[in-house]
Amino acid sequence: MLIVGIVARSNLISIAACILLVLRLSNLNMVFPMLERRGLEAGLLFLLLSILVPVANGVVTEKDLVYNITSLPGVLSIIGGALATHMNGEGIRLMQVEPEIIFGLIIGSIFGIILFHGIPVGPLTAAGISALFLEIIYRRNKKL
């Protein structure tokens, strides 16, 4: 995984691989179940904290919030956020049912970085889109 992170120029994948390698080499394998159970929640907590800092420190005002909720871009952002969280939920379910899919998601992220100059933000959205593709294929095959 470390090599994949380096090739993909993904600091997050590289750092995560290094941390897991250090844990394994240090015989701290008992940490793995906790990371498996709570790692995603901890990551989402830090993501939300970083997103909400501008509100907490007053950079985003009440007026900005009202505008962003009532304007067309704001309404579309609310709809986009709702759809994205639904897709992410489907992605989590897919990764729970088929955990080995993570390797395909990482390889796809590498292709996205190299070919499209994309930014890998995590497997949830990719898994959600994969779940949508699988659902479309399964439904189409049922009709045939």
DSSP file (Angstrom, degrees, kcal/mol; ACC not computed):
  #  RESIDUE AA STRUCTURE BP1 BP2  ACC     N-H-->O    O-->H-N    N-H-->O    O-->H-N    TCO  KAPPA ALPHA  PHI   PSI    X-CA   Y-CA   Z-CA
    1    1 A M     >        0   0    0      0, 0.0     4,-2.6     0, 0.0     5,-0.2   0.000 360.0 360.0 360.0 -35.6    0.0    0.0    0.0
    2    2 A L  H  >  +     0   0    0      1,-0.2     4,-2.2     2,-0.2     5,-0.2   0.916 360.0  48.9 -60.5 -43.3    2.9    2.3    0.7
    3    3 A I  H  > S+     0   0    0      2,-0.2     4,-2.9     1,-0.2     5,-0.2   0.905 109.8  52.1 -63.6 -40.9    4.2    1.9   -2.8
    4    4 A V  H  > S+     0   0    0      1,-0.2     4,-2.6     2,-0.2    -2,-0.2   0.928 109.8  49.3 -59.8 -45.6    0.7    2.6   -4.2
    5    5 A G  H  <>S+     0   0    0     -4,-2.6     5,-2.7     2,-0.2     4,-0.5   0.885 112.9  46.8 -61.2 -40.1    0.5    5.8   -2.1
    6    6 A I  H ><5S+     0   0    0     -4,-2.2     3,-0.8     3,-0.2    -2,-0.2   0.936 113.8  46.8 -68.6 -46.3    3.9    6.9   -3.4
    7    7 A V  H 3<5S+     0   0    0     -4,-2.9    -2,-0.2     1,-0.3    -1,-0.2   0.895 115.8  46.0 -61.3 -40.2    3.1    6.1   -7.0
    8    8 A A  T 3<5S-     0   0    0     -4,-2.6    -1,-0.3    -5,-0.2    -2,-0.2   0.542 107.3-128.4 -79.3  -6.5   -0.2    7.9   -6.7
    9    9 A R  T < 5 +     0   0    0     -3,-0.8     2,-0.7    -4,-0.5    -3,-0.2   0.886  57.1 150.4  57.0  40.0    1.4   10.8   -5.0
   10   10 A S     >< -     0   0    0     -5,-2.7     4,-2.3    -6,-0.2    -1,-0.2  -0.890  33.0-170.0-107.1 106.1   -1.2   10.5   -2.2
   11   11 A N  H  > S+     0   0    0     -2,-0.7     4,-3.1     1,-0.2     5,-0.3   0.883  87.1  55.4 -59.4 -38.9    0.1   11.6    1.1
   12   12 A L  H  > S+     0   0    0      2,-0.2     4,-2.5     1,-0.2     5,-0.2   0.927 109.7  43.8 -64.3 -45.3   -2.9   10.2    2.9
   13   13 A I  H  > S+     0   0    0      2,-0.2     4,-2.5     1,-0.2    -1,-0.2   0.924 116.3  48.8 -64.8 -42.6   -2.5    6.7    1.5
   14   14 A S  H  X S+     0   0    0     -4,-2.3     4,-2.3    -9,-0.2    -2,-0.2   0.930 113.6  45.1 -63.1 -46.3    1.3    6.8    2.2
   15   15 A I  H  X S+     0   0    0     -4,-3.1     4,-2.7     2,-0.2     5,-0.2   0.922 113.5  50.0 -64.7 -44.1    0.9    8.0    5.7
   16   16 A A  H  X S+     0   0    0     -4,-2.5     4,-2.5    -5,-0.3     5,-0.2   0.922 111.3  49.0 -60.7 -43.4   -1.9    5.5    6.5
   17   17 A A  H  X S+     0   0    0     -4,-2.5     4,-2.3    -5,-0.2    -1,-0.2   0.904 111.5  49.8 -63.1 -40.6    0.2    2.7    5.1
   18   18 A C  H  X S+     0   0    0     -4,-2.3     4,-2.7     2,-0.2    -2,-0.2   0.919 110.6  49.3 -63.8 -43.6    3.2    3.9    7.2
   19   19 A I  H  X S+     0   0    0     -4,-2.7     4,-2.5     1,-0.2    -2,-0.2   0.934 112.9  46.7 -61.8 -45.8    1.1    4.0   10.4
   20   20 A L  H  X S+     0   0    0     -4,-2.5     4,-2.4     1,-0.2    -1,-0.2   0.884 112.2  51.1 -64.3 -37.6   -0.3    0.5    9.8
   21   21 A L  H  X S+     0   0    0     -4,-2.3     4,-2.9    -5,-0.2     5,-0.2   0.922 110.7  48.0 -64.7 -44.3    3.2   -0.8    9.0
   22   22 A V  H  X S+     0   0    0     -4,-2.7     4,-1.8     2,-0.2    -2,-0.2   0.915 111.9  50.5 -62.5 -43.0    4.6    0.7   12.3
   23   23 A L  H  <>S+     0   0    0     -4,-2.5     5,-2.9    -5,-0.2    -2,-0.2   0.922 113.6  45.2 -60.4 -43.7    1.7   -0.7   14.3
   24   24 A R  H ><5S+     0   0    0     -4,-2.4     3,-1.5     1,-0.2    -2,-0.2   0.929 113.7  47.6 -67.7 -44.9    2.3   -4.2   12.8
   25   25 A L  H 3<5S+     0   0    0     -4,-2.9    -1,-0.2     1,-0.3    -2,-0.2   0.761 110.7  53.8 -68.2 -23.4    6.1   -4.1   13.2
   26   26 A S  T 3<5S-     0   0    0     -4,-1.8    -1,-0.3    -5,-0.2    -2,-0.2   0.340 113.9-118.5 -89.9   6.5    5.6   -2.9   16.8
   27   27 A N  T < 5S+     0   0    0     -3,-1.5     3,-0.3     1,-0.1    -3,-0.2   0.848  72.4 136.2  57.3  36.3    3.3   -5.9   17.5
   28   28 A L    > < +     0   0    0     -5,-2.9     3,-2.1    -6,-0.2     4,-0.3  -0.201  14.1 136.6-101.8  40.3    0.4   -3.5   18.3
   29   29 A N  T >   +     0   0    0      1,-0.3     3,-1.2    -5,-0.2    -1,-0.2   0.701  56.0  76.3 -61.2 -20.3   -2.1   -5.6   16.3
   30   30 A M  T 3> S+     0   0    0     -3,-0.3     4,-0.5     1,-0.3    -1,-0.3   0.673  86.7  62.8 -67.0 -14.1   -4.6   -5.1   19.0
   31   31 A V  H <> S+     0   0    0     -3,-2.1     4,-2.4     1,-0.2    -1,-0.3   0.763  85.3  76.8 -78.1 -26.0   -5.2   -1.6   17.7
   32   32 A F  H <> S+     0   0    0     -3,-1.2     4,-2.7    -4,-0.3     5,-0.2   0.891  90.9  50.1 -56.5 -47.1   -6.4   -2.9   14.3
   33   33 A P  H  > S+     0   0    0      0, 0.0     4,-2.3     0, 0.0    -1,-0.2   0.899 112.0  49.2 -60.4 -37.9   -9.9   -3.9   15.5
   34   34 A M  H  X S+     0   0    0     -4,-0.5     4,-3.2    -3,-0.2     5,-0.4   0.918 112.1  47.9 -66.1 -42.5  -10.5   -0.5   17.1
   35   35 A L  H  X S+     0   0    0     -4,-2.4     4,-2.0     1,-0.2     5,-0.4   0.893 112.0  50.6 -63.0 -38.9   -9.3    1.3   13.9
   36   36 A E  H  < S+     0   0    0     -4,-2.7     4,-0.3    -5,-0.2    -2,-0.2   0.895 117.9  38.6 -64.9 -40.6  -11.6   -1.0   11.9
   37   37 A R  H  < S+     0   0    0     -4,-2.3     4,-0.2    -5,-0.2    -2,-0.2   0.907 135.2  15.4 -76.4 -44.2  -14.6   -0.2   14.2
   38   38 A R  H  X S+     0   0    0     -4,-3.2     4,-2.4    -5,-0.2     5,-0.2   0.461  96.3  93.7-116.5  -4.3  -14.0    3.5   14.9
   39   39 A G  H  X S+     0   0    0     -4,-2.0     4,-2.4    -5,-0.4     5,-0.2   0.903  88.8  48.6 -60.7 -43.7  -11.5    4.8   12.3
   40   40 A L  H  > S+     0   0    0     -5,-0.4     4,-2.5    -4,-0.3    -1,-0.2   0.916 111.6  49.8 -63.7 -43.4  -14.1    6.0    9.8
   41   41 A E  H  > S+     0   0    0     -4,-0.2     4,-2.4     2,-0.2    -1,-0.2   0.912 111.0  49.6 -61.1 -42.8  -16.0    7.9   12.5
   42   42 A A  H  X S+     0   0    0     -4,-2.4     4,-2.2     2,-0.2    -2,-0.2   0.914 111.3  49.4 -63.4 -42.5  -12.8    9.5   13.8
   43   43 A G  H  X S+     0   0    0     -4,-2.4     4,-2.1     1,-0.2    -2,-0.2   0.915 111.8  47.9 -62.4 -43.3  -11.9   10.6   10.2
   44   44 A L  H  X S+     0   0    0     -4,-2.5     4,-2.8     2,-0.2    -1,-0.2   0.869 108.4  55.8 -66.0 -36.0  -15.4   12.0    9.6
   45   45 A L  H  X S+     0   0    0     -4,-2.4     4,-2.5     1,-0.2    -2,-0.2   0.946 110.1  44.3 -59.8 -48.5  -15.2   13.9   13.0
   46   46 A F  H  X S+     0   0    0     -4,-2.2     4,-2.2     2,-0.2    -2,-0.2   0.862 112.1  53.3 -66.5 -34.8  -12.0   15.6   11.9
   47   47 A L  H  X S+     0   0    0     -4,-2.1     4,-1.9     2,-0.2    -2,-0.2   0.940 111.3  45.5 -62.7 -47.4  -13.4   16.3    8.5
   48   48 A L  H  X S+     0   0    0     -4,-2.8     4,-2.4     1,-0.2    -2,-0.2   0.898 110.7  53.9 -63.4 -40.8  -16.5   18.0   10.0
   49   49 A L  H  X S+     0   0    0     -4,-2.5     4,-1.0     1,-0.2    -1,-0.2   0.930 109.7  47.4 -58.9 -45.3  -14.4   19.9   12.5
   50   50 A S  H  < S+     0   0    0     -4,-2.2     3,-0.2     1,-0.2    -1,-0.2   0.859 113.3  48.6 -66.9 -33.8  -12.2   21.4    9.7
   51   51 A I  H  < S+     0   0    0     -4,-1.9     4,-0.3     1,-0.2    -1,-0.2   0.863 113.0  47.2 -71.9 -35.7  -15.3   22.3    7.7
   52   52 A L  H >X S+     0   0    0     -4,-2.4     4,-2.3     1,-0.2     3,-0.6   0.545  85.0  91.1 -86.6  -7.5  -17.0   24.0   10.6
   53   53 A V  H 3X S+     0   0    0     -4,-1.0     4,-2.7     1,-0.2     6,-0.3   0.908  82.8  55.6 -56.2 -44.7  -14.1   26.0   11.8
   54   54 A P  H 34>S+     0   0    0      0, 0.0     6,-2.1     0, 0.0     5,-1.1   0.846 110.7  46.1 -59.5 -31.1  -15.0   29.1    9.6
   55   55 A V  H X45S+     0   0    0     -3,-0.6     3,-0.9    -4,-0.3    -2,-0.2   0.921 113.5  48.8 -72.6 -44.6  -18.5   29.1   11.3
   56   56 A A  H 3<5S+     0   0    0     -4,-2.3    -3,-0.2     1,-0.2    -1,-0.2   0.860 114.0  44.6 -65.5 -36.8  -17.0   28.7   14.8
   57   57 A N  T 3<5S-     0   0    0     -4,-2.7    -1,-0.2    -5,-0.2    -2,-0.2   0.387 115.3-111.3 -93.8   6.8  -14.4   31.5   14.3
   58   58 A G  T < 5S+     0   0    0     -3,-0.9    -3,-0.2    -4,-0.2    -2,-0.1   0.491  83.3 121.2  85.9   3.6  -16.9   33.9   12.7
   59   59 A V  S   <S+     0   0    0     -5,-1.1     2,-0.6    -6,-0.3    -4,-0.2   0.901  76.4  52.9 -65.2 -39.3  -15.4   34.0    9.2
   60   60 A V  S    S-     0   0    0     -6,-2.1    -2,-0.2     4,-0.0    -1,-0.1  -0.882  88.5-154.2 -96.8 120.7  -18.8   32.8    7.9
   61   61 A T     >  -     0   0    0     -2,-0.6     4,-2.1     1,-0.1     5,-0.1  -0.349  29.1-106.3 -91.3 171.3  -21.5   35.1    9.3
   62   62 A E  H  > S+     0   0    0      1,-0.2     4,-2.5     2,-0.2     5,-0.2   0.881 122.8  55.2 -61.7 -38.3  -25.2   34.4    9.9
   63   63 A K  H  > S+     0   0    0      1,-0.2     4,-2.5     2,-0.2    -1,-0.2   0.907 106.6  50.2 -61.5 -42.7  -26.0   36.5    6.8
   64   64 A D  H  > S+     0   0    0      1,-0.2     4,-2.6     2,-0.2    -1,-0.2   0.910 110.3  50.5 -61.2 -42.5  -23.7   34.2    4.8
   65   65 A L  H  X S+     0   0    0     -4,-2.1     4,-1.2     2,-0.2    -2,-0.2   0.927 110.8  47.7 -62.9 -45.5  -25.5   31.1    6.2
   66   66 A V  H >X S+     0   0    0     -4,-2.5     4,-2.0     1,-0.2     3,-0.5   0.930 113.4  48.4 -61.7 -45.7  -29.0   32.5    5.4
   67   67 A Y  H 3X S+     0   0    0     -4,-2.5     4,-2.3     1,-0.2     7,-0.3   0.924 110.2  51.6 -59.7 -44.4  -27.9   33.4    1.8
   68   68 A N  H 3< S+     0   0    0     -4,-2.6    -1,-0.2     1,-0.2    -2,-0.2   0.699 112.7  45.7 -70.6 -17.6  -26.3   30.0    1.3
   69   69 A I  H << S+     0   0    0     -4,-1.2    -1,-0.2    -3,-0.5    -2,-0.2   0.786 120.7  36.9 -89.3 -30.8  -29.5   28.3    2.4
   70   70 A T  H  < S+     0   0    0     -4,-2.0    -2,-0.2    -5,-0.2    -3,-0.2   0.624  97.4  88.1-100.7 -15.0  -31.9   30.4    0.3
   71   71 A S  S  X S-     0   0    0     -4,-2.3     4,-2.9    -5,-0.2     5,-0.2  -0.379  86.9-110.0 -81.1 163.1  -30.0   31.1   -2.9
   72   72 A L  H  > S+     0   0    0      1,-0.2     4,-2.7     2,-0.2     5,-0.3   0.936 121.1  48.0 -58.8 -47.9  -30.1   28.8   -5.9
   73   73 A P  H  > S+     0   0    0      0, 0.0     4,-2.0     0, 0.0    -1,-0.2   0.898 113.1  50.3 -59.6 -36.2  -26.5   27.6   -5.4
   74   74 A G  H  > S+     0   0    0     -7,-0.3     4,-2.1     2,-0.2    -2,-0.2   0.928 111.3  46.1 -66.2 -45.4  -27.3   27.1   -1.7
   75   75 A V  H  X S+     0   0    0     -4,-2.9     4,-2.4     1,-0.2    -1,-0.2   0.919 114.0  48.8 -63.5 -43.8  -30.5   25.0   -2.4
   76   76 A L  H  X S+     0   0    0     -4,-2.7     4,-2.9    -5,-0.2    -1,-0.2   0.859 109.8  53.1 -64.6 -33.9  -28.6   23.0   -5.1
   77   77 A S  H  X S+     0   0    0     -4,-2.0     4,-2.8    -5,-0.3    -1,-0.2   0.886 107.7  50.8 -66.7 -38.6  -25.8   22.5   -2.6
   78   78 A I  H  X S+     0   0    0     -4,-2.1     4,-2.4     2,-0.2    -2,-0.2   0.934 113.2  45.1 -63.1 -45.8  -28.2   21.2    0.0
   79   79 A I  H  X S+     0   0    0     -4,-2.4     4,-2.7     2,-0.2     5,-0.2   0.928 114.3  49.4 -62.9 -45.0  -29.6   18.7   -2.6
   80   80 A G  H  X S+     0   0    0     -4,-2.9     4,-2.7     1,-0.2    -2,-0.2   0.903 111.2  49.6 -60.7 -41.7  -26.1   17.7   -3.6
   81   81 A G  H  X S+     0   0    0     -4,-2.8     4,-2.4     2,-0.2    -1,-0.2   0.901 111.0  49.2 -64.2 -41.2  -25.1   17.2    0.0
   82   82 A A  H  X S+     0   0    0     -4,-2.4     4,-1.8     2,-0.2    -2,-0.2   0.927 114.3  44.9 -64.7 -44.5  -28.1   15.0    0.6
   83   83 A L  H  X S+     0   0    0     -4,-2.7     4,-2.6     1,-0.2    -2,-0.2   0.902 112.8  51.8 -65.6 -40.3  -27.5   12.9   -2.5
   84   84 A A  H  X S+     0   0    0     -4,-2.7     4,-2.8    -5,-0.2    -2,-0.2   0.909 109.4  48.8 -64.1 -42.0  -23.8   12.6   -1.7
   85   85 A T  H  X S+     0   0    0     -4,-2.4     4,-2.1     2,-0.2    -1,-0.2   0.879 111.0  50.9 -67.9 -34.7  -24.4   11.5    1.9
   86   86 A H  H  X S+     0   0    0     -4,-1.8     4,-2.1     2,-0.2    -2,-0.2   0.943 111.8  47.3 -62.8 -46.5  -26.9    8.9    0.6
   87   87 A M  H  X S+     0   0    0     -4,-2.6     4,-2.3     1,-0.2    -2,-0.2   0.902 110.6  52.1 -61.6 -41.2  -24.3    7.7   -1.9
   88   88 A N  H  X S+     0   0    0     -4,-2.8     4,-2.4     2,-0.2    -1,-0.2   0.889 107.5  52.7 -62.8 -38.6  -21.6    7.6    0.8
   89   89 A G  H  X S+     0   0    0     -4,-2.1     4,-2.2     2,-0.2    -1,-0.2   0.908 109.4  48.4 -61.9 -42.1  -24.0    5.5    2.9
   90   90 A E  H  X S+     0   0    0     -4,-2.1     4,-2.4     1,-0.2    -2,-0.2   0.876 109.8  53.9 -64.3 -36.5  -24.4    3.0    0.0
   91   91 A G  H  X S+     0   0    0     -4,-2.3     4,-2.5     2,-0.2    -2,-0.2   0.905 107.1  49.9 -64.1 -41.9  -20.6    3.0   -0.3
   92   92 A I  H  X S+     0   0    0     -4,-2.4     4,-2.0     2,-0.2    -2,-0.2   0.926 110.8  50.0 -62.0 -44.1  -20.2    2.1    3.3
   93   93 A R  H  X S+     0   0    0     -4,-2.2     4,-2.2     1,-0.2     5,-0.2   0.916 110.8  49.6 -61.0 -42.3  -22.7   -0.8    3.0
   94   94 A L  H  X S+     0   0    0     -4,-2.4     4,-3.0     1,-0.2    -1,-0.2   0.918 110.8  49.1 -62.8 -42.9  -20.9   -2.0   -0.2
   95   95 A M  H  < S+     0   0    0     -4,-2.5    -1,-0.2     1,-0.2    -2,-0.2   0.811 110.8  51.3 -68.0 -28.5  -17.5   -1.9    1.6
   96   96 A Q  H  < S+     0   0    0     -4,-2.0    -1,-0.2    -5,-0.2    -2,-0.2   0.885 116.1  39.9 -72.7 -38.2  -19.0   -3.8    4.6
   97   97 A V  H  < S+     0   0    0     -4,-2.2    -2,-0.2     1,-0.2    -3,-0.2   0.876 134.6  21.1 -76.9 -38.9  -20.4   -6.5    2.3
   98   98 A E    ><  +     0   0    0     -4,-3.0     3,-2.1    -5,-0.2    -1,-0.2  -0.644  67.6 170.4-130.5  74.4  -17.4   -6.7    0.0
   99   99 A P  T >  S+     0   0    0      0, 0.0     3,-1.6     0, 0.0     4,-0.2   0.755  73.2  70.2 -60.4 -24.5  -14.4   -5.2    1.9
  100  100 A E  T >> S+     0   0    0      1,-0.3     3,-1.3     2,-0.1     4,-0.5   0.653  77.7  81.2 -67.9 -12.8  -12.0   -6.4   -0.8
  101  101 A I  H <> S+     0   0    0     -3,-2.1     4,-2.1     1,-0.2     3,-0.4   0.703  70.6  81.9 -64.5 -18.7  -13.5   -3.8   -3.1
  102  102 A I  H <> S+     0   0    0     -3,-1.6     4,-2.3     1,-0.2    -1,-0.2   0.842  85.4  57.1 -57.1 -34.5  -11.2   -1.2   -1.4
  103  103 A F  H <> S+     0   0    0     -3,-1.3     4,-2.4     1,-0.2    -1,-0.2   0.906 106.9  47.3 -66.6 -40.4   -8.3   -2.3   -3.6
  104  104 A G  H  X S+     0   0    0     -4,-0.5     4,-2.7    -3,-0.4    -1,-0.2   0.884 111.1  52.4 -64.2 -38.3  -10.3   -1.5   -6.8
  105  105 A L  H  X S+     0   0    0     -4,-2.1     4,-2.1     2,-0.2    -2,-0.2   0.900 110.5  47.3 -64.5 -40.4  -11.3    1.8   -5.3
  106  106 A I  H  X S+     0   0    0     -4,-2.3     4,-2.3     2,-0.2    -2,-0.2   0.921 112.6  48.4 -67.6 -43.4   -7.7    2.7   -4.6
  107  107 A I  H  X S+     0   0    0     -4,-2.4     4,-2.4     1,-0.2    -2,-0.2   0.919 111.9  50.3 -62.7 -42.4   -6.5    1.6   -8.1
  108  108 A G  H  X S+     0   0    0     -4,-2.7     4,-2.4     1,-0.2    -1,-0.2   0.884 108.9  52.2 -61.2 -38.7   -9.4    3.7   -9.6
  109  109 A S  H  X S+     0   0    0     -4,-2.1     4,-2.3     2,-0.2    -1,-0.2   0.892 107.8  51.7 -64.2 -39.2   -8.3    6.7   -7.5
  110  110 A I  H  X S+     0   0    0     -4,-2.3     4,-2.8     2,-0.2     5,-0.2   0.936 110.1  48.5 -62.9 -45.5   -4.7    6.3   -8.8
  111  111 A F  H  X>S+     0   0    0     -4,-2.4     4,-3.3     1,-0.2     5,-0.6   0.916 111.0  51.7 -58.8 -42.3   -6.0    6.3  -12.4
  112  112 A G  H  X5S+     0   0    0     -4,-2.4     6,-2.3     1,-0.2     4,-1.3   0.881 111.4  46.7 -62.5 -38.7   -8.1    9.4  -11.5
  113  113 A I  H  X5S+     0   0    0     -4,-2.3     4,-0.9     4,-0.3    -2,-0.2   0.946 120.4  37.6 -65.9 -48.9   -5.1   11.2  -10.1
  114  114 A I  H  <5S+     0   0    0     -4,-2.8    -2,-0.2    -5,-0.2    -3,-0.2   0.936 127.6  31.1 -72.7 -47.6   -2.8   10.3  -13.1
  115  115 A L  H  <5S+     0   0    0     -4,-3.3    -3,-0.2    -5,-0.2    -2,-0.1   0.853 134.9  23.0 -83.5 -36.1   -5.3   10.5  -16.0
  116  116 A F  H  <<S-     0   0    0     -4,-1.3    -3,-0.2    -5,-0.6    -2,-0.2   0.366  95.9-121.3-114.8   3.6   -7.7   13.3  -14.8
  117  117 A H     <  +     0   0    0     -4,-0.9    -4,-0.3    -6,-0.2    -3,-0.1   0.869  57.2 166.0  55.2  38.5   -5.5   15.1  -12.3
  118  118 A G        -     0   0    0     -6,-2.3    -1,-0.1    -9,-0.1    -9,-0.0  -0.164  38.0-121.4 -78.0 174.9   -8.2   14.3   -9.7
  119  119 A I        -     0   0    0   -109,-0.0     2,-0.6    -2,-0.0  -109,-0.0  -0.976  18.2-138.8-122.0 116.8   -7.9   14.6   -5.9
  120  120 A P        +     0   0    0      0, 0.0  -108,-0.1     0, 0.0   -14,-0.0  -0.650  27.8 169.0 -78.8 118.4   -8.5   11.5   -3.9
  121  121 A V        -     0   0    0     -2,-0.6     3,-0.1     1,-0.4     0, 0.0   0.422  59.3 -61.1-108.1  -0.6  -10.6   12.4   -0.8
  122  122 A G     >  -     0   0    0      1,-0.1     4,-0.7     2,-0.1    -1,-0.4  -0.645  48.9 -85.8 137.8 165.8  -11.4    8.9    0.3
  123  123 A P  H  > S+     0   0    0      0, 0.0     4,-3.0     0, 0.0     5,-0.2   0.618 100.3  82.7 -81.5 -12.8  -13.1    5.7   -0.6
  124  124 A L  H  > S+     0   0    0      2,-0.2     4,-2.6     1,-0.2     5,-0.2   0.942  95.5  40.6 -62.4 -50.0  -16.7    6.5    0.4
  125  125 A T  H  > S+     0   0    0     -3,-0.2     4,-2.6     2,-0.2     5,-0.2   0.926 117.0  49.9 -64.8 -43.5  -17.8    8.5   -2.6
  126  126 A A  H  X S+     0   0    0     -4,-0.7     4,-2.3     1,-0.2    -1,-0.2   0.912 112.8  47.3 -60.6 -42.0  -16.0    6.1   -5.0
  127  127 A A  H  X S+     0   0    0     -4,-3.0     4,-2.6     2,-0.2    -1,-0.2   0.879 110.5  53.0 -66.9 -37.3  -17.7    3.2   -3.2
  128  128 A G  H  X S+     0   0    0     -4,-2.6     4,-2.0    -5,-0.2    -2,-0.2   0.914 110.6  46.0 -63.2 -43.4  -21.0    4.9   -3.4
  129  129 A I  H  X S+     0   0    0     -4,-2.6     4,-2.5     2,-0.2    -2,-0.2   0.902 112.6  51.3 -65.8 -40.4  -20.7    5.5   -7.2
  130  130 A S  H  X S+     0   0    0     -4,-2.3     4,-2.7    -5,-0.2    -2,-0.2   0.906 108.4  51.8 -61.2 -41.8  -19.6    1.8   -7.5
  131  131 A A  H  X S+     0   0    0     -4,-2.6     4,-2.5     2,-0.2    -1,-0.2   0.893 109.2  50.5 -62.0 -39.8  -22.7    0.8   -5.6
  132  132 A L  H  X S+     0   0    0     -4,-2.0     4,-2.5     2,-0.2    -2,-0.2   0.935 110.7  48.6 -63.3 -46.3  -24.8    2.8   -7.9
  133  133 A F  H  X S+     0   0    0     -4,-2.5     4,-2.5     1,-0.2    -2,-0.2   0.927 112.5  48.6 -58.2 -45.6  -23.2    1.2  -11.0
  134  134 A L  H  X S+     0   0    0     -4,-2.7     4,-3.0     1,-0.2    -1,-0.2   0.900 110.2  51.4 -62.8 -41.0  -23.7   -2.3   -9.5
  135  135 A E  H  X S+     0   0    0     -4,-2.5     4,-2.5     2,-0.2     5,-0.2   0.918 110.5  48.6 -61.8 -43.8  -27.4   -1.5   -8.7
  136  136 A I  H  X S+     0   0    0     -4,-2.5     4,-2.4     2,-0.2    -2,-0.2   0.927 113.9  46.6 -61.7 -45.3  -28.0   -0.3  -12.3
  137  137 A I  H  X S+     0   0    0     -4,-2.5     4,-2.6     2,-0.2    -2,-0.2   0.924 112.8  49.1 -64.2 -45.0  -26.3   -3.5  -13.7
  138  138 A Y  H  X S+     0   0    0     -4,-3.0     4,-1.7     1,-0.2    -2,-0.2   0.915 113.7  46.1 -62.0 -43.3  -28.2   -5.8  -11.3
  139  139 A R  H  X S+     0   0    0     -4,-2.5     4,-1.4    -5,-0.2    -1,-0.2   0.904 112.6  50.4 -66.5 -40.2  -31.6   -4.2  -12.1
  140  140 A R  H  X S+     0   0    0     -4,-2.4     4,-1.0    -5,-0.2     3,-0.2   0.912 110.1  50.0 -63.8 -42.4  -30.8   -4.3  -15.9
  141  141 A N  H  < S+     0   0    0     -4,-2.6    -1,-0.2     1,-0.2    -2,-0.2   0.821 105.8  56.8 -67.1 -30.6  -29.9   -7.9  -15.7
  142  142 A K  H  < S+     0   0    0     -4,-1.7    -1,-0.2     1,-0.2    -2,-0.2   0.856 105.3  51.9 -66.9 -34.1  -33.2   -8.7  -13.8
  143  143 A K  H  <        0   0    0     -4,-1.4    -1,-0.2     1,-0.2    -2,-0.2   0.761 360.0 360.0 -73.7 -24.6  -35.2   -7.2  -16.7
  144  144 A L     <        0   0    0     -4,-1.0    -1,-0.2    -3,-0.1    -2,-0.2   0.483 360.0 360.0 -77.7 360.0  -33.4   -9.4  -19.3
